[in-house]
Amino acid sequence: CNGGAGMLALALGELAPESGGIVELAEEGVRHYFEFLEEDGAWPEGIGYWGYGHRYGYMYLLSHERATGRPHPLLARPGSRNTLRFPFLFSPNGVPASFGDVNSFFPLPFIYAAADRFAMPDILAEMDRRVAALPPAREEGWPNTAELLLHHPGVTPEVVEYPWPRVSVQKGLEWGYLADRWPNPALYCAVRGGTSDAPHTHQDLTTVTVIVGREALIETLSGDYIDTTFSNRRFELYEIGAWAKNVMLVNGVGLPHPATVSAAEIHGDGWDGIFLDATDAANVGTPVRFYGRAVLMLTGQALLILDRARIKHTGLGEVRFHTRAAARFYTASARLTRNDASLHLAFAANVPCRLTESRGMPTTVTRDADTILRWGTVGKHTDLIFATLLTPNGTGRVKLNADTRTITARGPGFAVSLRYSEEGLELE
């Protein structure tokens, strides 16, 4: 967007005769960038590139306001204000939960200046929390330490509860998340809907990331940048393909790339969730009658992930979950532990299934291989329904009765019974 050049032109002013033309170019570039933001301000390249792009965009717009003494019309757009929440919503407790390349985020100084300009005490308070928890300063070639001191408003209002939804699908982008509370969620899940027809995306539609406290126990993998990352062989890299994502595979494949999956919030008695309909996108070697996933938060105590595929010809199916935590496997359940966080996974299905352990194949040999939990069918079927109950720091049970189309999930602090529709995953 030429935001850095525009800011320099504003600073030099009449000292450089080129300044006026540079400001005009910056205005046009930054206009396209900020007009792309929809109401929620979510960004399709994820939290890493959000920081890179918005840093230069906001530096220019805030500088323009200061240099001219007038509000900039682009900052009057709802998305320009609400976008400040996006990187925090997808990095709970500082743990990245974004999708695609560069799944990382650290507090950038311009956020203090922008949040102060918009009078957003929740963002100022969250920035203080994140900065206080930072390791030694990450400069990234920028004077971040000095800018944090420069842009801090001096006094931050005390904020006990944030006005952030606990379950949300970001408008336009259709990424979603579920959190038991804000701030400092004890249980959190990011959900990948929307389109993968965008820069830096992976073959990851319908994947999830599950975080317990400060530990990502179910991870969506991301790799290093190498020449093949941006070549026509990009999707042969392990970390980028569907085989490395927390998705349902049917006949050995995930959803194609690029593709689009709709995401919508759903609610019921004792649960709130996100429904992903991938029927129009699915291509599994046989005609698909239905292909979808529902991710539910059960009274803030556990997550229930339901997957269903109805296909014309008999086929294989499985759900995969990737972790770098210590894993213990049982007949139809597993437990993941890392530091003081744990996650129990209980599995059920409408057809005979088996739980197996596999290991990933990271592109870089210096990375530890991920452990893959695979809950898959024994034999081939035309209607595949998988239920996975994820209970943090405890144990839960899940049961699926195909005759009555009911699913029951129980654990510490929750007991939920659901009935799914005959053709899809509409829930009662």
Secondary structure as UniProt FT lines:
FT   HELIX           3..12
FT   HELIX           13..15
FT   TURN            17..18
FT   HELIX           19..35
FT   TURN            39..40
FT   TURN            44..45
FT   HELIX           46..68
FT   HELIX           73..76
FT   HELIX           78..82
FT   HELIX           83..85
FT   HELIX           86..89
FT   HELIX           92..94
FT   HELIX           109..118
FT   HELIX           121..132
FT   TURN            140..141
FT   HELIX           144..151
FT   STRAND          167..169
FT   TURN            171..173
FT   STRAND          175..179
FT   STRAND          187..192
FT   STRAND          194..195
FT   TURN            199..200
FT   TURN            205..206
FT   STRAND          208..212
FT   TURN            213..214
FT   STRAND          215..218
FT   HELIX           227..230
FT   TURN            232..233
FT   HELIX           234..236
FT   HELIX           238..240
FT   HELIX           242..244
FT   STRAND          248..250
FT   TURN            251..252
FT   STRAND          260..268
FT   TURN            269..270
FT   STRAND          271..277
FT   TURN            279..281
FT   STRAND          288..298
FT   TURN            299..301
FT   STRAND          302..315
FT   STRAND          317..323
FT   STRAND          326..329
FT   STRAND          333..338
FT   TURN            339..340
FT   STRAND          341..349
FT   STRAND          353..359
FT   TURN            365..366
FT   STRAND          371..377
FT   STRAND          381..392
FT   STRAND          397..401
FT   TURN            402..405
FT   STRAND          406..411
FT   TURN            412..413
FT   STRAND          414..420
//
